[in-house]
Amino acid sequence: APKVYDDFYSNLCLRRAVERNIEIIGEAMNRILKVDKDIAITNSRKIVDARNYIIHGYDSLSVDILWSMVINHLPKLRNEVIALLNI
């Protein structure tokens, strides 16, 4: 999907929106971990770490790292959250 990546790369507004949503997801995960540190979410701590990285080191966040989160991690997180909600 090089075309999709190129669109993502060239769209600052979209990238900022994705960053903001990762911040929100990371903050929610942080709060959940305070209640249930063993929740069935893969890499739950790394989700919080990603939030912190974006908030505190946003100037060094590469588009490639953000794209990797979107492609490799968010779909899995979505599936795990849906599974938890269906319990």
SULHU-V419303 format. One record per backbone hydrogen bond with DSSP energy under -1.0 kcal/mol. NH is the residue of the N-H (numbers start at 1). CO is the residue of the C=O. If there is no record, write none. Layout:
BEGIN
nh = (NH:NH)
co = (CO:CO)
END
This chain:
BEGIN
nh = (5:6:7:8:9:10:15:16:17:18:19:20:21:22:23:24:25:26:27:28:29:30:31:32:33:34:35:36:39:41:44:47:48:49:50:51:52:53:54:55:56:57:60:61:66:67:68:69:70:71:72:73:74:77:78:79:80:81:82:83:84:85:86:87)
co = (1:2:3:4:5:6:11:12:13:14:15:16:17:18:19:20:21:22:23:24:25:26:27:28:29:30:32:32:36:39:41:43:44:45:46:47:48:49:50:51:52:53:57:58:62:63:64:65:66:67:68:69:69:73:74:75:76:77:78:79:80:81:82:84)
END
